[in-house]
Amino acid sequence: MAAAALRLRLLLLCILPGLFIGGIQSLDMGINYGQIANNLPPPSRVSYLLRSLNITRVKLYDADPKVLTAFANTGVQFIIGLGNEYLQKMTDPAQAQSWIQQHVQPYISQTKITCITVGNEVLTGNDTQLISYLLPAMQTVSSALSTLGLSKQIYVTTAHSFGILSSSFPPSSGAFRQDLIQYIQSILNFHSQTGSPFLINAYPFFAYKDSPGEVSLDYVLFQPNPGMLDPATNLHYDNMLYAQIDAVYSAIGSLGHNNIQVKVSETGWPSKGDPNEVGATPENARLYNGNLLNRVLQNQGTPGKPSVPVDIFVFALFNEDLKPGPTSERNYGLYYPNGIPVYNIGLQGYLPRMDYSSSTKKVLLLFNFFLPIVFSMVITSIQR
């Protein structure tokens, strides 16, 4: 039995080397899979890449049926998104239920969909009409899930920009913008009632880029540094991301809620930027994401919530060449579209070739089905 297990392990090492890189068997870190590009590999190939990286949580910005189909029977958990353009329609119960019946129900028996994000960074978009649709849309989608018997499998939330805070330093002084509190209070009530988390997009890169002379680069990159002490709580912070997370907890607490979990729906660091985007380099991106990965693997909590491991979705899987805005927007990816890492953070994945024959496709479909079973057998045998 041991010899057979060894042979299987060697076989897997040959065809999917990333499975055993660094001894990592599973990563409890999610990844944002954006697709604003014209050169990305098809979802069927991305499925192999993510599984070879042992990433089991993926966040989409839509409900792409090709992606959901490609990840069927893989065990990968998905957050799917309703874009801001859907918010008004989603305030109509009939349209919300129809959307779920078309975009969720056909896939959920084989693909694990755990969350629907309704809108992205709506509150900081300065569209008051859109803002007024946000909570009703969240409530209507949540009710539609209940009607369809899916509320225990899928929760509803929305992702916010860190710009919803008016104060974040020190973390204990965290507070939401006064002009947004009327909306945020109602959203917090929704989270409290449904048990869903509060999602925040947090980028220490922006703080460093805007004030490189005042913000310590080591502090934002999780490198050794003196850190800072919150005078109100006496808690010590050695990195900005954890301070930002606790600032959000403080802001939520100031509105009377202490039972809502904060999750980071986006964080990352660009490997390239415009001349005025200070710090956007491959080395800084490698340090930020690599050090963050190490923290996640240690199941660390923040100083304010030490018993709650940080829940992170890194932005992003690929560089996206069609994203508008500064150069950095197109260079947040861990990977180039051809599957080559932009920099090395200790993860190596396998992106299979694209030009499959029909017979090869059949073999890969079988491989896709049996890989989790074989991998489980190997690990069990090795542990014995």
C-alpha positions in Angstrom: 0.0 0.0 0.0 2.8 2.4 0.9 4.6 1.7 -2.4 1.4 2.3 -4.4 0.8 5.6 -2.5 4.4 6.6 -3.3 3.9 5.9 -7.0 0.7 7.9 -7.0 2.4 10.8 -5.3 5.3 10.8 -7.8 2.8 10.7 -10.7 1.0 13.7 -9.3 4.2 15.5 -8.8 5.0 15.0 -12.4 1.7 16.2 -13.8 0.7 18.8 -11.2 3.8 20.0 -9.4 2.1 22.8 -7.7 0.1 20.5 -5.5 3.0 19.9 -3.1 5.0 23.1 -3.4 6.1 24.2 0.0 4.2 21.4 1.7 0.9 23.4 1.4 -2.1 21.1 1.1 -4.8 23.7 1.2 -5.0 27.5 1.3 -7.6 29.2 3.3 -7.1 32.3 1.3 -9.5 33.3 -1.5 -8.7 34.9 -4.8 -10.6 37.4 -7.0 -11.0 36.1 -10.5 -11.6 39.2 -12.6 -12.1 38.9 -16.4 -11.7 42.5 -17.8 -9.2 41.3 -20.4 -9.0 39.9 -23.9 -6.2 37.4 -23.4 -7.2 35.3 -20.4 -7.2 31.5 -20.6 -10.6 29.8 -20.7 -12.2 28.9 -17.4 -11.6 25.2 -18.0 -7.9 25.8 -17.8 -8.2 28.3 -14.9 -9.9 25.5 -13.0 -6.8 23.3 -13.2 -4.5 26.3 -12.3 -6.5 27.1 -9.1 -6.7 23.5 -8.0 -3.0 23.0 -8.6 -2.5 26.0 -6.2 -4.9 24.4 -3.7 -7.0 27.6 -3.7 -10.6 26.6 -2.8 -12.3 29.9 -2.6 -13.0 32.2 -5.6 -14.7 35.5 -5.9 -16.3 36.5 -9.2 -17.8 39.9 -10.1 -20.6 38.3 -12.1 -22.2 34.9 -12.4 -20.3 33.7 -15.5 -21.9 30.4 -16.5 -18.7 29.2 -18.2 -16.8 29.6 -15.0 -19.4 28.0 -12.8 -19.6 25.0 -15.3 -15.8 24.7 -15.5 -15.6 24.3 -11.7 -18.3 21.7 -11.3 -17.5 18.9 -8.9 -14.2 20.5 -7.9 -15.2 21.6 -4.4 -14.2 25.2 -5.0 -16.5 27.6 -3.2 -17.7 30.7 -5.1 -18.8 34.2 -4.3 -20.8 35.4 -7.3 -21.7 39.0 -8.0 -24.6 41.1 -9.1 -23.1 44.2 -10.7 -24.2 47.7 -9.9 -26.2 47.8 -13.1 -28.5 45.2 -11.7 -29.4 47.0 -8.4 -32.6 48.7 -9.6 -33.9 45.4 -11.2 -33.1 43.5 -8.0 -35.5 45.6 -5.9 -38.3 43.7 -7.8 -39.0 40.4 -6.1 -40.0 38.7 -9.4 -36.8 39.8 -11.2 -34.6 38.8 -8.2 -36.2 35.4 -8.1 -35.8 35.0 -11.9 -32.1 36.0 -11.7 -31.4 33.3 -9.1 -33.4 30.7 -11.1 -31.3 31.5 -14.2 -27.8 32.1 -12.7 -27.7 30.0 -9.5 -30.1 27.1 -9.5 -28.8 25.5 -12.7 -25.3 25.2 -11.2 -25.6 24.9 -7.4 -26.0 21.1 -7.4 -22.4 20.7 -8.8 -20.7 24.0 -8.1 -20.5 25.4 -4.5 -22.0 28.9 -4.5 -21.9 30.3 -1.0 -22.5 34.0 -1.4 -24.0 36.7 -3.6 -22.5 40.2 -3.5 -25.1 42.8 -4.5 -23.2 45.7 -5.9 -19.6 46.7 -5.4 -18.4 49.9 -3.7 -21.8 51.5 -4.2 -21.7 53.9 -1.2 -18.6 55.7 -2.5 -19.8 56.0 -6.0 -21.6 59.3 -5.5 -24.8 58.1 -7.3 -27.5 58.8 -4.7 -30.1 56.9 -6.8 -27.9 53.8 -6.9 -27.2 54.1 -3.2 -31.0 54.1 -2.5 -31.4 50.8 -4.3 -28.6 49.0 -2.5 -30.3 47.8 0.7 -33.7 47.0 -0.9 -31.8 45.0 -3.6 -29.9 43.0 -0.9 -33.1 42.4 1.0 -35.0 41.3 -2.0 -32.3 38.9 -3.2 -32.1 37.5 0.3 -35.9 37.0 0.4 -35.8 35.3 -3.0 -33.2 32.9 -1.8 -35.4 32.0 1.1 -38.4 31.5 -1.2 -36.3 29.1 -3.3 -35.0 27.3 -0.3 -31.4 28.4 -0.7 -30.9 30.8 2.2 -29.1 28.3 4.3 -26.5 27.7 1.5 -26.0 31.2 0.2 -25.8 34.5 2.1 -26.1 38.0 0.7 -23.8 40.9 1.3 -22.1 43.8 -0.6 -18.5 45.0 -0.8 -17.4 48.4 0.3 -14.5 50.6 -0.4 -12.3 51.6 2.5 -13.3 55.1 1.6 -16.6 54.7 3.6 -14.5 55.5 6.7 -13.9 59.1 7.8 -11.3 58.0 10.4 -9.1 54.9 10.6 -6.1 55.8 12.7 -5.7 54.8 15.4 -7.9 51.7 14.8 -10.0 52.4 17.9 -11.1 55.7 16.4 -12.5 54.0 13.3 -15.7 55.8 12.2 -17.9 55.8 9.1 -18.4 59.0 7.0 -21.3 61.0 8.5 -23.1 61.3 5.1 -23.1 57.5 4.8 -24.2 56.5 8.3 -27.9 56.5 7.5 -27.3 53.9 4.8 -24.6 51.9 6.7 -26.7 51.6 9.9 -29.5 49.9 7.9 -27.1 47.6 6.1 -25.6 46.6 9.5 -29.1 45.8 10.7 -29.5 43.5 7.7 -26.1 41.8 8.4 -27.1 41.3 12.1 -30.5 39.8 11.1 -29.1 37.5 8.4 -25.7 36.6 10.0 -23.9 37.7 6.9 -20.4 39.4 7.0 -19.4 43.0 6.2 -17.1 43.1 3.2 -14.4 45.7 2.9 -11.9 46.3 0.0 -8.7 47.3 1.8 -5.5 48.4 0.0 -2.6 49.7 2.2 -0.9 50.4 -1.2 -3.1 53.5 -1.6 -2.1 54.9 1.8 1.6 54.4 0.9 1.3 55.8 -2.6 -0.4 58.9 -1.4 2.0 59.6 1.5 5.3 57.7 1.0 7.2 60.1 3.2 4.8 59.5 6.1 3.8 55.9 5.8 6.5 53.2 6.5 6.9 50.8 3.6 7.9 48.0 6.0 4.7 48.6 7.9 2.5 48.2 4.9 4.4 45.2 3.5 4.3 43.1 6.7 8.1 43.5 7.0 9.8 43.8 10.4 9.1 47.3 11.8 8.5 49.0 15.2 4.7 49.2 14.4 2.3 51.4 16.2 0.5 51.4 19.5 -3.2 52.3 19.7 -3.2 54.6 22.8 -6.9 53.9 23.6 -6.6 50.1 23.6 -2.9 49.6 24.1 -2.9 47.2 21.2 0.2 46.9 19.1 0.0 46.8 15.3 2.8 45.6 13.1 1.0 46.1 9.7 -1.5 48.4 8.2 -4.0 45.9 6.9 -4.8 44.5 10.4 -5.1 48.1 11.6 -7.6 48.8 8.8 -9.6 45.7 9.6 -9.9 46.7 13.3 -10.8 50.3 12.3 -13.8 48.8 10.4 -14.7 46.7 13.5 -14.5 49.9 15.6 -16.7 51.8 13.2 -19.3 49.0 13.2 -19.1 48.9 17.0 -19.7 52.6 17.3 -23.1 52.0 15.6 -24.0 49.4 18.2 -23.1 46.2 16.5 -20.6 43.7 17.9 -21.7 40.5 16.2 -20.8 41.2 12.6 -17.7 39.6 11.1 -15.5 41.8 8.8 -14.0 40.0 5.8 -11.6 41.5 3.3 -13.1 41.1 -0.1 -10.2 42.6 -1.9 -6.6 43.4 -1.0 -3.4 43.3 -3.1 -0.4 45.2 -4.5 0.3 46.2 -8.1 3.6 45.0 -9.7 3.7 48.0 -12.0 2.3 51.5 -12.0 2.6 55.0 -13.5 5.5 57.3 -12.4 3.4 58.9 -9.7 2.3 55.5 -8.3 5.1 55.2 -5.8 5.8 51.6 -4.6 4.2 49.7 -7.5 7.0 47.3 -8.1 7.2 43.5 -8.5 9.4 43.2 -5.3 6.9 45.1 -3.2 4.0 43.1 -4.6 5.9 39.9 -3.9 6.5 41.0 -0.3 3.0 42.1 0.3 1.2 39.1 -1.0 3.9 36.6 0.1 3.9 37.9 3.7 0.1 38.1 3.7 0.0 34.5 2.6 2.2 33.4 5.5 0.0 35.2 7.9 -3.1 33.5 6.6 -1.4 30.1 6.8 -0.8 30.9 10.5 -4.6 31.5 11.0 -3.7 34.9 12.5 -6.4 37.2 13.9 -6.0 41.0 14.2 -4.9 42.5 17.6 -8.5 43.5 18.2 -10.0 40.1 17.2 -7.2 37.7 17.9 -9.4 34.6 18.0 -11.0 35.3 14.6 -8.6 34.4 11.7 -8.5 37.1 9.1 -10.6 36.2 6.0 -8.9 37.5 2.9 -9.6 37.5 -0.9 -6.5 38.6 -2.7 -6.8 40.8 -5.8 -6.2 39.3 -8.3 -5.6 36.1 -10.1 -4.5 37.6 -13.4 -3.3 40.9 -14.8 -6.3 42.3 -16.7 -5.2 44.3 -19.7 -8.6 46.0 -20.5 -9.1 47.6 -17.0 -9.4 51.4 -17.3 -7.5 53.8 -15.1 -3.9 54.1 -14.1 -1.3 51.4 -15.1 -1.5 49.8 -11.6 -5.2 48.7 -12.3 -3.9 46.4 -15.0 -1.1 44.9 -12.9 -2.5 43.4 -9.7 -2.4 39.8 -10.9 -0.4 37.1 -9.3 -0.2 35.5 -12.8 0.2 36.6 -16.4 -2.6 35.2 -18.6 -0.2 32.5 -19.9 0.0 31.0 -16.4 3.5 32.3 -15.5 3.8 33.9 -12.1 4.4 37.7 -12.2 6.6 37.1 -9.1 7.3 34.3 -6.8 5.5 34.0 -3.4 6.1 30.3 -3.0 3.1 29.1 -5.1 3.5 27.3 -8.3 0.5 26.2 -10.4 -0.1 24.3 -13.6 -2.0 25.8 -16.5 -2.6 23.1 -19.1 -2.2 23.7 -22.8 -5.1 25.1 -24.7 -5.0 23.2 -28.0 -6.6 19.9 -26.9 -7.7 17.2 -29.2 -11.2 15.7 -28.5 -9.6 12.6 -27.1 -7.4 14.6 -24.8 -10.4 16.6 -23.6 -12.1 13.4 -22.6 -9.1 12.3 -20.6 -8.9 15.7 -18.9 -12.6 15.5 -18.0 -12.0 12.2 -16.3 -8.9 13.6 -14.7 -10.9 16.5 -13.4 -13.4 14.1 -11.8 -10.9 11.7 -10.3 -8.1 14.1 -9.1 -9.8 15.0 -5.8 -10.4 11.3 -5.0 -6.8 10.3 -5.9 -5.3 13.3 -4.1 -7.3 12.3 -0.9 -6.1 8.7 -1.2 -2.5 9.9 -1.5 -2.7 12.2 1.5 -4.4 9.5 3.6 -1.7 7.0 2.7 1.1 9.4 3.4 -0.4 10.3 6.8 -0.5 6.6 7.7 
